[in-house]
Amino acid sequence: MTMREKRIPVALASCLDYQAVHLADAVDRVVSSAGFRLSRGSVVLLKPNLVAAGSTNHLACTSAHFVAAVAQWFLDHGAKVRVGDSPAFGSARMVMKATGMTEALSHLDVKVVNFSRGIKTALPCGFSVPIAAEALDCDLLINLPKVKAHSQLYVSLAVKNYFGVVCGWRKALHHAVHGDIGNRFESLLADLPELFPGSFTIVDGITAMHKAGPMRGEPYPLGIVGATFDPVALDTALLEIIGADPERSILMQEHIRRGLPGTDLENITYPLRRPPELTVDDFQLPDTLKPVTFHPLRMAVSGCRRIVAGFNDR
């Protein structure tokens, strides 16, 4: 195999708004150009970022229109489509209803799933975490992150979105237990994509979140969609596009420590647009990062909200 054949394709395309016709074209271009092929009849789980419904204009979540466009693409190609996540607050159904995602998907043959049952899973870093059975019980996981600044991790991109497969309030628990001790937390995050070999990422970078995050940032018209089998390579490209410093991202530094191929620009190929063609110079990221560890009160509030959400979903 030649060096070129080993390179990682990251397909990037411009998409300036969430109009259905523009989304359909952009999604088809990046998915096809990244070398993705789907077996008809495959059970596909779309995992958007459904962190919570409380942000202005639901900016913190993957766009409902974006998720609907991706769902339509997979249905058109013969897949059985499910949509699910494990929000920090509330349930997937609650957040989807609040963000308009339920309505956006209402005309499609899509099953919404709550990540309600965790399967204790050992990670290479030595920790065990409860991974949602619904995420493991599919033929293919499709990761649908949102491009966001993050007040604790600097950025929230493709790899970070896999944290949603950890069930419910336990995400906050791992923040609290591992947050600021060595590289424990970023090691946990870096291990999660390995649980889903063959998973594929399609990123919503059309209207991104900058200045703060993951909840209280401001909209930024980034105007891009991207797709790849390698979320680390996609994060490398996105950091370049938004002008972020990889040394300030503790998660990217963990990938670099591991020597992952996706951290090396020489290993990445771009079948469509290249990062220098899409780079912006006014995307604002946090100057000072907050501790990764969550306060116990926040964990208690999260737990209460999930209990209420459970009753509301019945």
Buried (B, 14 or more C-beta within 10 A) or exposed (E): EEEEEEBBBBBBBBBEEBEEEBBBBBBBBBBBBBBBEBEEEBEBBBBBBBBBBBBEEBBBBBBBBBBBBBBBBBBEBEBBBBBBBBBBBBBBBBBBBBBBBBEBBEEBEBEBBBBBEBBEBEBEBEBEBBBBBBBBEBBBBBBBBBBBBBBBBBBBBBBBBBBBBBBBBBBBBBBBBBBEEEBBBBBBBBBBBEBBEEBBBBBBBBBBBBBBBBBBBBEBEBBBBBBBBBBBBBBBBBBBBBEBEBEBBBBBBBBBEEEBBBBBEEBBBBBBBBBEEBEBEEBBBBEEBEEBBBEEEBBEBBBEBBEBBBEEBE
